[in-house]
Structure formats: C-alpha cells, structure tokens
Amino acid sequence: MEDKEKNKGNSRQGNKNAGKGSNNSGSSDQHKGGGMGMRGVTRPMAEKKMKNHSRQMMDNKKQEHQQHDGHMMKSKDERMQMLHMHHMQTLWVYWMLIILGAWLVVSPLTFSYGKGVVEPGGGRELWLSLNQRISFMAWSDILSGLALIFFGWRSLTPNRPVSVWVACLIGIWLNMAPVIFWAPNAAAYINDTLVGALVIGLTILIPGMPNMIMYMKMGSEVPQGWSYNPSSWPQRWIMIVMGFAGWVVSRYLGAFQLGYIDHAWDPFFGEGSRLVLNSNMSHMWPVSDGAFGAFAYTLEFLMGFMGSPSRWRTMPWMVFVFGILVIPLGMVHIFLVISQPVIVGEWCTLCLLAAAIMLPMIPLEFDEVIAMGQHMIKAKKRGDNLWQVFWKGGKPFEQNSDERSPKLMQLPQKPGKVFMASIWGMSFPWTLVVSAGLGIGLMFAPAAFGLETKATPSDIFHLAGSLIVVVSVISMGEVVRMGRYLNVLLALAVAVTPWFLSNSPVGLNITGAIAGLIVAALAIPRGAKTENYGLWDKYVK
C-alpha cells in the first residue's frame, strides 16, 4: 500500500513539475499537444511513451540547462534522442513515400496517357506535340516515382533531412509537371496533382519540418508588443479555407483550358467566361493560367498548415515564401482579372470569384509578414546571424504564451468566436466600406449609361473602379492602412480624365466626378485601430 501511495505521489509530483515546465517556457511548442515531437504520431501508446520520454528529460535536466532568461534549452544529445523517438513513431510516413513512388512508376501503364487524349480549349498552339506531351508526362512519372522510392528508402534512417526535402521537391514538381507538359488526359493531371499534394503533406506537414527538433528555438508565440498572434491557428484557418476555395475554382478554369471539359459555366455573363479563357490575353502564356493558379493555390493551401503558432519567429523563410505567394503574386492575379474587360471586352464570373477569394488573403497575410520582419530587425540589432535566423529561426526576446486566441477545435461549438479571431488585424471603417461600394458602382457605371464595353471611358471606369475596390479592401488590414491614400489618385483619375474624352457621356462624367471626389475625401480619415503591432504601430496612420 505504501508503495502504491508513493507511486501515486510521484505521479502527481511529475505532473506538477511538467506543468511548471510548461509555464516556464511560456508558449513552448514542446508542451502544447506534444509539440514537434508529437507531429504525425497517431497511436495512443506511442503518444504516451513520447510524452513520458519528454517529461523525463525535462525533469532530469531542468536545472542543468538554464539560459539567462530562465528558458529551458535542450542539449544536442537530448534533441537527438527526441529526433530518433519521433522518427520511430512516424516511420509510416516514409514507407508511404515508397508506396507512392511505386504507384507513380506504374501509373503510365495503368492509366495509358496516350488514350483518351484531348487538345487544349480554344485551338491554342502548344510548345509540345501530342506525342511529346504523352512521352514527357510518362517519363516524368516514372523518374519521379523511382526518385521517391530512393529518397523514401533513405528517409527510413533518421537524421537525413536532405532526402526528405528532395522528396518534398518531387511533390512540388508533380504538381507542376501536368501544367508545364499540358497533361494529355484528365487521368494524368489528377494523378500527378493529388499524389504530389500527398507527398508534400507526408514530408513536411504531418511529421513537421525535417530535423527541426535539432534547432528549433522554444519561446514566445506572440510577437513583442503585439496584442495577438498573427500565426495562430485561427488566423491561419481562414487562409487555409480561402486557399482551398481558390484551388477549387482555379482547377475548374484550368480543366477547361486544358481541354478536359468542353463548357465553361458562367451564370451571369453567358459566353463571357469562354471568350476570356480562350482570349489572346490567356493564350500569351506558355501554360494554362487557370491550371497555374490551381498550382499556386495548392501551395498556399498546404503552406497554411506548416509550422507552429510561432512560425513568424521559428520559420521566417516559410513566412517569406508564403507572403510572396499571397501578396505580390496575388496582386498580379487580381490585376490580370480586372484587366479582362479592358483587354478582352468581356467578364468571367469564376475569374472574378477567384480574384475575390484572393483579395482578402492579402491583408490577412500582411501582419504575419510584418511580424516576421520585425523579429528579423530586432535579431539584427541584437547581433544575431541573420542568415541562420532566416533559415532556422531566432531566439525569443521574451517569454509569453498566446492566451487570447481560441482553440481551433472550438470551431464547431463557437464558430463566431473562432471566426472573429481569424480576422484580428483587420477592421472595417465605414469610409473604406463605402469606398469599396463606390468602386463597384464605378465598374458598372458605363453599362448603366449604355456605353460600349470597349470604349475608352468604359476602360477608365472599369480599371479605376476595380482598383478602388482592391485598395479599399487591402487597406482594411490595419498594418497597411496607409495604402488607402492610393484611392486619392485613383479617384482624381476617374473624376477628371473622362472630361477630356469626346465620346464620354456628360452624365457619366458627372457621375465619375461626384463619386471620385467622395472616394478621395473618404481616403483621408484613418479609421479605427483595434490592435497593437509593436514596432509597426508608428506606421499605422
């Protein structure tokens, strides 16, 4: 009985110590849901074993490895033990890579890429002949499959991050190959894109970043001086949902351009979608712009899952790449869509939908990029090696935990609370909301006055109105609120320029002048600022 009570006491004391360890490390990823060591572990006994192993190392080394800030720093030997333990519990991931590699090797024989072939829509001329498209796709799958088998086999041995990263790059290539080689039939396209997405998930999402256990710096989740965490799961959840929605829409547009479907559905503009997707503007690209958009959305959707809630600090390179995909590439995508009525003279409903999905992603991602940049600047002032900080993360400047963000698992019970947390960093001043509404009105004003779509005044109203909407929505992100001043230039352009055109109706000119002056005036007030952004606060004005 004494032994039994003693064991219970030890168990309680161990749990108490483990809880203290978690508190001392603030938002330590190692103690929330198992941290990096628990990524990809799906068996209850394995989970229990890993938790006990981690707790034991924490208790044994608690006093031995204290930093000046009181934060636990594991030794290299301890990290190596955790790496081996984690690898053992996620071994199934690397066997799956081998299996998927074998699947790819036999895919050209199983699906016969030379049967049921189609030509791209709109009579587009390709840089490859049909035989080359079939041959290149087949050899791409065979060689990619053999490479996956080889690097998957190497990855069965722990501490081989290069092999895992090469396998991930193969997954990215599998998503690109059908777009570059104009996959000759739908089977080749869907096979490569789905297997490629699985490979990316199996290499860097389910088990976590290769070997990150060896160098990850535990510490704060909320950037210093910020009132919320821009890398929290609710903040990333909304990006993942929109990325997936954009993938679905772009995949449909790509399927039409690649020739897998014969009709482009459009509920509002009739044949507009077909004319836009088969236009000279679309044909000037060497690949299907719809399919390329689906590829970009695939990366955005998957990258939303990457990293811990402190990835703004632990994975600056990833936030940087994700920011490039969302912000500059997203702006290019939006500009191409809004230029369609000017260049082609037609509208495309699903193209507009894809742009509408991308637009709010830009202000929602800006805050995470700025938090990452702020950390890099502070690390430079501290004297850290920026190259290492960029690729391997940096030490925290303080110890804190994200106590404000709700748990994502609360979404079914508290959808409103989780949704509101996903848009922290955005506010909706009535000035910007009205400006966006006026921009939409300017886009369709020429049609209300019976003006031809391809007339010069129509082009001015279409472009200026669309850009006013874009600037207004992006400026709803508080960290880029200063961008609203661009509306002054756009408003003046639509208010003044039409008066110098002989074919612009007077009524349309007056409408543009009134709406333009209102938009310019609405760009002056800043609107509400609801959050704090550390060093960036002085730029929110």
Backbone torsions as a table, in degrees:
resi	resn	phi	psi	omega
1	MET	NA	-41.4	179.7
2	GLU	-62.1	-41.8	179.2
3	ASP	-62.8	-38.9	-178.9
4	LYS	-64.3	-44.7	179.1
5	GLU	-66.6	-35.1	178.9
6	LYS	-64.1	-41.6	178.9
7	ASN	-64.1	-40.1	178.1
8	LYS	-62.9	-41.9	178.5
9	GLY	-62.8	-42.9	178.0
10	ASN	-62.7	-39.2	-179.9
11	SER	-63.2	-43.8	179.4
12	ARG	-64.8	-40.3	179.7
13	GLN	-65.0	-39.1	178.5
14	GLY	-63.0	-42.7	179.0
15	ASN	-64.6	-37.2	179.5
16	LYS	-65.1	-44.0	178.7
17	ASN	-63.6	-40.0	179.5
18	ALA	-62.6	-39.0	178.2
19	GLY	-64.6	-40.1	177.0
20	LYS	-63.3	-39.8	178.8
21	GLY	-60.0	-38.9	-179.6
22	SER	-66.2	-40.1	-179.3
23	ASN	-68.3	-39.1	-178.7
24	ASN	-63.8	-33.4	-178.1
25	SER	-90.5	11.5	176.3
26	GLY	62.6	-115.0	-176.1
27	SER	-96.4	29.8	-176.5
28	SER	-48.7	121.7	179.2
29	ASP	-64.2	-19.1	-176.6
30	GLN	-72.6	-17.2	-174.1
31	HIS	-116.4	3.2	177.4
32	LYS	-108.5	104.4	-179.6
33	GLY	68.0	21.6	177.1
34	GLY	93.0	-14.5	176.8
35	GLY	63.4	-155.9	-177.0
36	MET	-60.2	-35.1	-177.6
37	GLY	-65.1	-16.9	-176.6
38	MET	-101.8	-0.8	-177.1
39	ARG	-62.8	124.4	175.5
40	GLY	85.0	-1.4	-179.7
41	VAL	-82.4	122.5	-173.9
42	THR	-119.9	-1.0	-177.6
43	ARG	-106.4	128.1	-174.7
44	PRO	-56.0	-42.9	-179.1
45	MET	-65.1	-38.3	178.3
46	ALA	-65.7	-39.0	178.9
47	GLU	-62.8	-43.7	179.6
48	LYS	-63.1	-41.6	-179.3
49	LYS	-63.8	-41.6	-178.3
50	MET	-70.0	-37.7	177.9
51	LYS	-64.4	-43.1	178.2
52	ASN	-63.8	-39.2	-179.9
53	HIS	-64.2	-44.6	-179.5
54	SER	-66.4	-41.7	179.9
55	ARG	-63.8	-39.4	-179.6
56	GLN	-64.0	-42.5	178.8
57	MET	-65.9	-36.3	179.2
58	MET	-64.8	-43.7	-178.8
59	ASP	-67.4	-41.2	-175.9
60	ASN	-70.4	-31.7	-173.2
61	LYS	-112.0	13.7	-171.9
62	LYS	-58.9	-44.0	-178.2
63	GLN	-87.5	-17.6	-171.9
64	GLU	-79.8	-31.9	-174.0
65	HIS	-122.0	65.8	177.6
66	GLN	-100.2	132.6	174.1
67	GLN	-89.9	173.6	-177.4
68	HIS	-63.0	-24.8	-179.6
69	ASP	-93.4	7.3	177.4
70	GLY	80.8	10.0	-177.6
71	HIS	-94.4	138.0	-179.6
72	MET	-68.7	131.0	176.7
73	MET	-125.2	115.4	-175.5
74	LYS	-75.2	146.6	177.2
75	SER	-75.2	167.4	-178.9
76	LYS	-63.0	-39.7	179.6
77	ASP	-63.6	-40.8	179.0
78	GLU	-65.0	-42.0	178.8
79	ARG	-64.2	-38.2	178.7
80	MET	-65.2	-39.2	176.6
81	GLN	-62.1	-42.9	178.7
82	MET	-64.9	-39.2	179.3
83	LEU	-61.0	-46.1	-179.6
84	HIS	-65.4	-41.0	179.2
85	MET	-63.3	-45.5	179.7
86	HIS	-63.5	-41.2	-179.2
87	HIS	-64.1	-39.8	179.9
88	MET	-62.2	-38.3	-176.1
89	GLN	-81.8	-15.6	179.4
90	THR	-113.3	22.5	-176.5
91	LEU	-61.9	-27.9	-178.9
92	TRP	-60.3	-28.5	-179.5
93	VAL	-60.0	-44.3	-174.2
94	TYR	-77.6	-28.2	171.5
95	TRP	-67.1	-35.2	177.5
96	MET	-64.9	-34.8	176.2
97	LEU	-61.3	-41.4	178.7
98	ILE	-64.3	-42.2	-179.8
99	ILE	-64.6	-44.1	178.9
100	LEU	-65.4	-33.4	175.9
101	GLY	-62.5	-44.1	177.9
102	ALA	-64.0	-38.1	177.6
103	TRP	-59.7	-43.8	-179.3
104	LEU	-65.2	-37.9	-178.1
105	VAL	-60.3	-39.3	-177.0
106	VAL	-93.5	-3.9	-177.1
107	SER	-59.2	-44.9	-179.8
108	PRO	-60.7	-29.8	177.2
109	LEU	-80.0	-36.7	-177.2
110	THR	-69.8	-44.2	-174.5
111	PHE	-99.4	-11.7	179.0
112	SER	51.6	82.5	-176.8
113	TYR	-62.9	-12.0	178.2
114	GLY	-91.6	2.1	-179.2
115	LYS	-109.4	140.4	-179.2
116	GLY	66.1	33.0	-177.8
117	VAL	-72.0	153.7	-179.7
118	VAL	-131.4	158.6	173.9
119	GLU	-100.3	149.7	179.2
120	PRO	-58.9	153.9	-179.6
121	GLY	-69.4	153.0	174.6
122	GLY	76.2	15.1	179.4
123	GLY	64.1	29.4	-179.3
124	ARG	-64.2	137.4	175.5
125	GLU	-89.5	131.3	-176.2
126	LEU	-103.6	163.2	177.8
127	TRP	-85.6	-2.6	178.3
128	LEU	-125.6	145.5	172.5
129	SER	-78.2	168.4	-179.6
130	LEU	-61.2	-44.0	179.7
131	ASN	-62.2	-37.8	178.6
132	GLN	-68.3	-39.4	178.0
133	ARG	-60.1	-44.6	179.4
134	ILE	-65.1	-47.6	-177.0
135	SER	-65.3	-44.8	-177.4
136	PHE	-65.4	-40.1	178.4
137	MET	-65.4	-42.3	-179.7
138	ALA	-62.8	-49.1	-179.2
139	TRP	-67.6	-32.5	175.9
140	SER	-61.2	-44.5	179.5
141	ASP	-67.3	-42.7	-178.3
142	ILE	-63.4	-49.0	-178.3
143	LEU	-68.4	-38.6	177.3
144	SER	-64.7	-39.9	178.4
145	GLY	-63.8	-44.4	178.5
146	LEU	-63.0	-40.4	178.5
147	ALA	-65.2	-39.8	177.9
148	LEU	-63.2	-41.2	178.0
149	ILE	-60.7	-45.7	-177.7
150	PHE	-64.4	-51.7	-176.2
151	PHE	-75.9	-28.4	172.2
152	GLY	-64.3	-40.3	177.6
153	TRP	-64.7	-42.8	177.5
154	ARG	-63.2	-34.5	-177.2
155	SER	-72.7	-11.7	175.5
156	LEU	-64.0	-23.2	175.6
157	THR	-91.4	130.0	-177.2
158	PRO	-66.5	164.4	176.1
159	ASN	64.9	42.0	174.1
160	ARG	-128.9	67.6	-174.6
161	PRO	-65.6	-31.1	-178.8
162	VAL	-61.6	-41.7	179.6
163	SER	-62.6	-39.0	179.7
164	VAL	-67.8	-41.8	179.9
165	TRP	-66.4	-38.3	177.3
166	VAL	-62.2	-41.3	177.3
167	ALA	-61.6	-38.8	177.5
168	CYS	-63.2	-42.4	178.6
169	LEU	-63.5	-33.1	175.1
170	ILE	-63.9	-39.8	176.6
171	GLY	-61.5	-40.5	176.9
172	ILE	-64.7	-42.5	178.7
173	TRP	-61.6	-38.6	-180.0
174	LEU	-62.0	-29.5	175.8
175	ASN	-78.6	-25.6	-179.9
176	MET	-85.0	-36.7	-171.6
177	ALA	-54.9	-46.5	-179.8
178	PRO	-63.5	-27.0	179.2
179	VAL	-76.9	-45.4	-177.8
180	ILE	-68.7	-43.9	-175.7
181	PHE	-91.4	5.9	-179.8
182	TRP	49.1	68.2	-176.7
183	ALA	-40.4	124.6	-170.6
184	PRO	-68.5	-20.9	175.4
185	ASN	-145.1	166.9	-174.6
186	ALA	-65.4	-31.5	-179.5
187	ALA	-61.5	-42.6	179.5
188	ALA	-65.2	-39.9	-178.5
189	TYR	-66.6	-52.4	-175.4
190	ILE	-68.9	-33.4	179.1
191	ASN	-63.3	-49.9	-176.8
192	ASP	-68.1	-43.1	-176.1
193	THR	-68.0	-39.7	179.6
194	LEU	-72.8	-43.5	177.4
195	VAL	-63.7	-40.2	178.0
196	GLY	-60.9	-43.4	178.1
197	ALA	-63.2	-39.7	177.0
198	LEU	-62.0	-42.2	-179.0
199	VAL	-63.9	-43.3	178.0
200	ILE	-60.5	-45.2	179.5
201	GLY	-63.0	-39.3	-177.5
202	LEU	-73.3	-25.4	-175.8
203	THR	-89.9	-43.0	-172.2
204	ILE	-125.9	-5.2	-179.8
205	LEU	-102.6	-54.3	-177.0
206	ILE	-66.8	-51.7	179.3
207	PRO	-84.5	-8.3	-175.3
208	GLY	91.2	176.7	-179.8
209	MET	-60.2	135.1	180.0
210	PRO	-55.6	125.5	175.1
211	ASN	62.5	18.2	-179.3
212	MET	-65.5	-24.7	177.2
213	ILE	-57.3	-29.8	-174.4
214	MET	-74.8	-20.5	-175.1
215	TYR	-137.2	-2.0	-175.3
216	MET	-64.4	134.5	179.7
217	LYS	-95.4	112.5	178.9
218	MET	-73.5	154.2	177.3
219	GLY	157.6	-143.1	-169.9
220	SER	-68.5	149.6	174.4
221	GLU	-102.1	-35.8	-178.2
222	VAL	-92.8	126.9	177.9
223	PRO	-57.1	146.3	-177.0
224	GLN	-59.4	126.2	178.9
225	GLY	86.3	-3.2	-179.7
226	TRP	-91.4	152.1	179.4
227	SER	-94.9	-4.1	178.4
228	TYR	-153.5	169.1	-179.0
229	ASN	-103.0	112.4	-177.8
230	PRO	-72.9	-7.0	178.0
231	SER	-107.7	11.6	-179.5
232	SER	-65.6	161.1	-178.9
233	TRP	-63.6	-38.9	174.8
234	PRO	-61.1	-38.5	178.3
235	GLN	-65.1	-34.9	-179.9
236	ARG	-83.8	-26.2	-179.4
237	TRP	-58.1	-44.5	-177.7
238	ILE	-66.6	-33.9	177.7
239	MET	-68.6	-39.4	178.9
240	ILE	-63.9	-44.0	-179.3
241	VAL	-62.8	-46.2	-178.9
242	MET	-69.4	-36.0	176.4
243	GLY	-62.0	-40.7	178.3
244	PHE	-66.9	-41.1	178.3
245	ALA	-62.6	-42.3	177.6
246	GLY	-64.2	-35.2	177.6
247	TRP	-63.4	-43.0	-179.2
248	VAL	-62.8	-46.8	-178.2
249	VAL	-65.8	-47.3	-178.1
250	SER	-66.0	-33.3	179.0
251	ARG	-63.9	-38.3	178.0
252	TYR	-66.2	-44.8	179.0
253	LEU	-63.2	-40.4	177.9
254	GLY	-64.9	-37.3	179.9
255	ALA	-62.1	-36.3	177.4
256	PHE	-68.9	-45.3	-178.5
257	GLN	-67.2	-34.0	178.9
258	LEU	-76.1	-13.8	176.3
259	GLY	96.7	8.8	-177.9
260	TYR	-78.2	-24.8	174.4
261	ILE	-126.6	153.0	-173.1
262	ASP	-97.1	-13.1	-174.0
263	HIS	-132.2	135.9	175.3
264	ALA	-101.1	108.3	-176.0
265	TRP	-67.9	135.2	177.3
266	ASP	-148.5	110.8	-174.8
267	PRO	-77.6	-13.9	-173.0
268	PHE	-118.1	-36.4	-171.8
269	PHE	-112.8	17.7	174.6
270	GLY	57.4	-114.2	-179.6
271	GLU	-82.4	5.3	-176.9
272	GLY	-58.8	-44.1	-179.0
273	SER	-62.2	-44.4	-179.6
274	ARG	-62.0	-42.6	-178.9
275	LEU	-66.7	-37.6	178.7
276	VAL	-68.8	-47.0	-176.4
277	LEU	-68.6	-24.0	178.4
278	ASN	-106.3	17.1	-176.0
279	SER	-78.8	166.7	175.5
280	ASN	-61.9	-32.3	177.5
281	MET	-61.8	-40.9	178.3
282	SER	-73.4	-37.8	-176.5
283	HIS	-74.0	-11.1	-179.2
284	MET	-73.8	-13.8	178.1
285	TRP	-87.7	144.1	180.0
286	PRO	-72.5	-13.0	178.7
287	VAL	-127.6	168.1	175.5
288	SER	-68.6	120.5	-179.6
289	ASP	-66.7	-31.2	175.6
290	GLY	-65.8	-46.2	179.2
291	ALA	-66.9	-35.8	176.6
292	PHE	-66.4	-37.7	175.3
293	GLY	-61.5	-39.6	177.2
294	ALA	-63.0	-38.4	176.8
295	PHE	-62.3	-45.7	179.5
296	ALA	-63.2	-42.9	178.9
297	TYR	-65.5	-31.9	176.5
298	THR	-60.0	-46.8	179.2
299	LEU	-64.8	-41.6	179.9
300	GLU	-63.5	-44.7	-179.9
301	PHE	-60.8	-46.2	-177.9
302	LEU	-72.1	-37.2	-178.8
303	MET	-68.9	-18.6	174.3
304	GLY	-61.9	-26.4	-179.2
305	PHE	-86.3	-12.2	-170.7
306	MET	-76.0	137.1	171.0
307	GLY	84.6	170.3	-179.1
308	SER	-88.4	176.0	177.0
309	PRO	-65.9	-2.8	175.5
310	SER	-113.9	30.3	-174.7
311	ARG	-67.8	-20.2	174.6
312	TRP	-58.6	-24.8	-179.8
313	ARG	-105.7	-38.0	-174.6
314	THR	-87.3	-19.7	-177.4
315	MET	-139.4	62.2	-179.7
316	PRO	-57.6	-35.9	-178.5
317	TRP	-62.3	-38.4	-178.4
318	MET	-69.7	-42.2	177.5
319	VAL	-63.2	-37.6	178.5
320	PHE	-62.8	-48.7	-179.6
321	VAL	-64.7	-43.0	178.8
322	PHE	-61.9	-39.7	177.8
323	GLY	-63.1	-38.4	177.5
324	ILE	-64.2	-42.8	179.5
325	LEU	-61.8	-39.5	-173.5
326	VAL	-86.5	-44.7	-169.1
327	ILE	-86.0	-71.8	-177.6
328	PRO	-66.3	-43.7	178.6
329	LEU	-66.8	-34.9	177.0
330	GLY	-64.8	-39.9	177.9
331	MET	-65.7	-39.2	177.0
332	VAL	-62.1	-44.1	179.3
333	HIS	-60.1	-45.0	-179.7
334	ILE	-64.6	-42.5	-179.3
335	PHE	-63.4	-39.5	178.7
336	LEU	-63.1	-37.4	-179.2
337	VAL	-69.2	-44.8	-176.2
338	ILE	-74.4	-13.9	177.3
339	SER	-86.4	-5.7	-178.0
340	GLN	-59.5	-45.6	180.0
341	PRO	-66.7	-23.0	179.3
342	VAL	-80.3	-45.8	-175.0
343	ILE	-85.1	-42.3	-175.6
344	VAL	-96.5	-31.4	-177.3
345	GLY	84.1	16.0	-178.9
346	GLU	-138.3	160.8	174.6
347	TRP	-110.2	153.5	177.9
348	CYS	-131.2	114.5	-174.2
349	THR	-59.0	-50.3	-176.8
350	LEU	-69.9	-28.5	174.0
351	CYS	-65.7	-43.1	176.4
352	LEU	-63.1	-37.3	178.5
353	LEU	-64.4	-42.3	178.1
354	ALA	-61.4	-41.2	178.1
355	ALA	-67.1	-38.8	179.3
356	ALA	-65.3	-32.0	176.5
357	ILE	-71.1	-40.8	-178.0
358	MET	-69.9	-36.0	-171.9
359	LEU	-55.3	-53.6	-179.5
360	PRO	-68.9	-17.2	177.8
361	MET	-66.6	-27.6	-176.8
362	ILE	-66.3	-55.6	177.9
363	PRO	-66.0	-28.4	179.5
364	LEU	-70.1	-23.9	-180.0
365	GLU	-94.8	-22.4	-176.6
366	PHE	-56.3	-40.0	-175.5
367	ASP	-64.8	-38.6	179.5
368	GLU	-66.4	-39.5	178.2
369	VAL	-64.5	-40.8	179.7
370	ILE	-68.0	-38.9	176.4
371	ALA	-61.4	-42.0	176.6
372	MET	-62.7	-45.0	179.0
373	GLY	-62.9	-39.4	177.5
374	GLN	-61.3	-42.2	179.3
375	HIS	-64.9	-40.4	179.2
376	MET	-63.6	-41.1	179.7
377	ILE	-63.6	-45.7	179.7
378	LYS	-66.4	-35.8	177.8
379	ALA	-65.2	-37.9	178.0
380	LYS	-64.4	-42.9	178.8
381	LYS	-64.5	-30.5	178.4
382	ARG	-76.5	-14.0	179.2
383	GLY	96.7	13.0	179.6
384	ASP	-72.6	157.1	174.8
385	ASN	-76.2	109.5	-174.1
386	LEU	-64.9	-31.6	178.7
387	TRP	-62.0	-45.3	179.1
388	GLN	-70.1	-38.3	178.8
389	VAL	-63.0	-41.0	-177.7
390	PHE	-63.8	-42.3	-175.1
391	TRP	-91.5	-27.8	-174.6
392	LYS	-121.6	4.1	179.2
393	GLY	86.2	166.9	-177.3
394	GLY	-124.5	162.0	176.9
395	LYS	-69.2	147.1	-179.0
396	PRO	-73.2	158.9	175.6
397	PHE	-97.5	-11.7	176.4
398	GLU	-159.4	166.0	178.3
399	GLN	-106.8	118.5	176.5
400	ASN	-149.7	168.4	176.1
401	SER	-129.5	152.5	-179.8
402	ASP	-84.8	90.1	-178.8
403	GLU	-88.5	-10.9	-174.0
404	ARG	-88.8	-40.5	-174.7
405	SER	-67.7	132.9	176.0
406	PRO	-71.7	158.5	176.6
407	LYS	-73.2	140.2	-177.9
408	LEU	-65.3	-26.8	179.0
409	MET	-67.0	-11.3	177.4
410	GLN	-82.0	-2.0	-175.7
411	LEU	-55.0	-46.7	-179.6
412	PRO	-63.8	-33.6	-177.7
413	GLN	-87.0	-36.1	-177.0
414	LYS	-130.7	64.6	-176.5
415	PRO	-61.4	-36.7	-179.1
416	GLY	-64.8	-42.5	-179.2
417	LYS	-64.7	-43.8	-179.9
418	VAL	-67.6	-40.5	179.6
419	PHE	-63.0	-43.8	179.7
420	MET	-62.4	-36.5	177.5
421	ALA	-67.9	-27.1	-177.7
422	SER	-74.7	-16.9	-179.5
423	ILE	-115.5	17.9	170.3
424	TRP	-57.4	140.8	-176.0
425	GLY	98.5	-10.2	174.0
426	MET	-116.4	139.0	171.7
427	SER	-134.6	162.3	-169.1
428	PHE	-126.7	71.7	177.7
429	PRO	-58.5	142.4	-178.1
430	TRP	-60.2	-27.4	179.6
431	THR	-63.4	-42.4	179.8
432	LEU	-74.7	-35.5	178.1
433	VAL	-63.3	-45.1	179.1
434	VAL	-66.1	-38.8	178.6
435	SER	-60.9	-42.8	178.4
436	ALA	-62.8	-40.7	177.7
437	GLY	-63.7	-40.8	177.9
438	LEU	-66.9	-34.7	176.7
439	GLY	-61.7	-43.0	177.7
440	ILE	-62.6	-41.5	178.2
441	GLY	-62.1	-39.4	179.0
442	LEU	-65.6	-33.5	179.4
443	MET	-60.3	-38.2	-174.3
444	PHE	-104.9	4.4	179.6
445	ALA	-61.9	-41.6	179.6
446	PRO	-58.1	-38.2	179.2
447	ALA	-64.7	-34.3	180.0
448	ALA	-66.9	-27.3	178.8
449	PHE	-97.0	10.3	176.0
450	GLY	70.4	24.5	-178.8
451	LEU	-84.4	143.6	179.7
452	GLU	-62.2	145.6	-175.7
453	THR	-61.6	-36.6	-173.6
454	LYS	-92.4	8.4	178.1
455	ALA	-72.9	151.2	-177.5
456	THR	-59.7	-44.7	177.3
457	PRO	-58.3	-37.5	178.1
458	SER	-61.0	-42.2	179.9
459	ASP	-60.0	-42.2	-179.9
460	ILE	-62.8	-46.1	-179.1
461	PHE	-67.1	-40.1	179.3
462	HIS	-62.3	-50.9	-176.9
463	LEU	-67.3	-49.5	-177.8
464	ALA	-62.7	-44.4	179.4
465	GLY	-62.3	-44.4	179.6
466	SER	-62.9	-43.2	-178.5
467	LEU	-68.4	-33.3	175.1
468	ILE	-62.8	-41.1	176.7
469	VAL	-62.0	-46.4	-178.1
470	VAL	-61.5	-48.4	-179.3
471	VAL	-63.2	-41.5	-178.3
472	SER	-63.4	-45.0	-178.3
473	VAL	-68.2	-45.1	179.5
474	ILE	-62.0	-38.2	-179.1
475	SER	-70.8	-9.8	172.7
476	MET	-68.4	-18.1	169.4
477	GLY	-74.3	120.9	-170.6
478	GLU	-63.6	-31.2	-178.6
479	VAL	-70.0	-17.6	177.6
480	VAL	-121.0	30.0	-177.6
481	ARG	-61.7	-28.7	179.7
482	MET	-62.8	-18.5	179.9
483	GLY	-62.5	-15.9	-177.9
484	ARG	-62.9	-22.3	-179.0
485	TYR	-65.6	-19.9	175.2
486	LEU	-62.3	-25.7	178.6
487	ASN	-64.2	-25.7	178.6
488	VAL	-63.7	-46.4	179.1
489	LEU	-64.3	-43.8	180.0
490	LEU	-65.0	-40.1	-179.7
491	ALA	-65.3	-41.5	178.4
492	LEU	-65.6	-35.7	178.8
493	ALA	-62.3	-44.4	-177.9
494	VAL	-77.2	-20.7	-179.8
495	ALA	-83.8	-29.3	-172.1
496	VAL	-106.2	-46.5	-170.6
497	THR	-56.2	-45.3	-176.5
498	PRO	-57.6	-24.7	-178.7
499	TRP	-67.2	-19.8	-179.4
500	PHE	-92.3	3.7	-179.0
501	LEU	-106.1	130.4	-175.5
502	SER	-72.2	-26.6	-175.7
503	ASN	-97.7	17.7	179.7
504	SER	-99.1	121.5	-179.3
505	PRO	-59.7	145.2	-178.8
506	VAL	-61.1	-39.8	179.4
507	GLY	-61.2	-39.4	178.2
508	LEU	-67.4	-39.0	178.6
509	ASN	-62.5	-43.5	179.6
510	ILE	-64.7	-41.9	177.6
511	THR	-59.0	-45.9	179.8
512	GLY	-64.5	-38.2	-179.6
513	ALA	-65.8	-46.5	-178.7
514	ILE	-64.8	-49.7	-178.5
515	ALA	-63.8	-39.7	-179.3
516	GLY	-63.8	-44.1	179.7
517	LEU	-64.2	-37.4	178.4
518	ILE	-65.8	-45.3	179.8
519	VAL	-61.9	-41.8	179.2
520	ALA	-61.8	-41.8	179.5
521	ALA	-67.1	-37.5	-178.5
522	LEU	-70.9	-15.8	179.8
523	ALA	-79.2	-9.9	-176.5
524	ILE	-76.9	-51.6	-179.3
525	PRO	-65.3	142.2	-179.8
526	ARG	-75.7	-38.8	-173.7
527	GLY	89.9	177.4	-174.6
528	ALA	-68.1	146.3	170.8
529	LYS	-118.8	113.8	-170.2
530	THR	-102.4	-13.8	-176.3
531	GLU	-130.1	169.3	176.1
532	ASN	-110.1	146.4	-172.4
533	TYR	-133.4	29.9	175.2
534	GLY	58.9	-127.8	-178.6
535	LEU	-62.1	-22.4	-175.6
536	TRP	-83.1	-7.8	-177.8
537	ASP	-55.8	-35.8	-176.3
538	LYS	-70.2	-13.6	179.5
539	TYR	-97.6	-3.5	178.3
540	VAL	-90.5	88.6	-176.6
541	LYS	-154.9	NA	NA
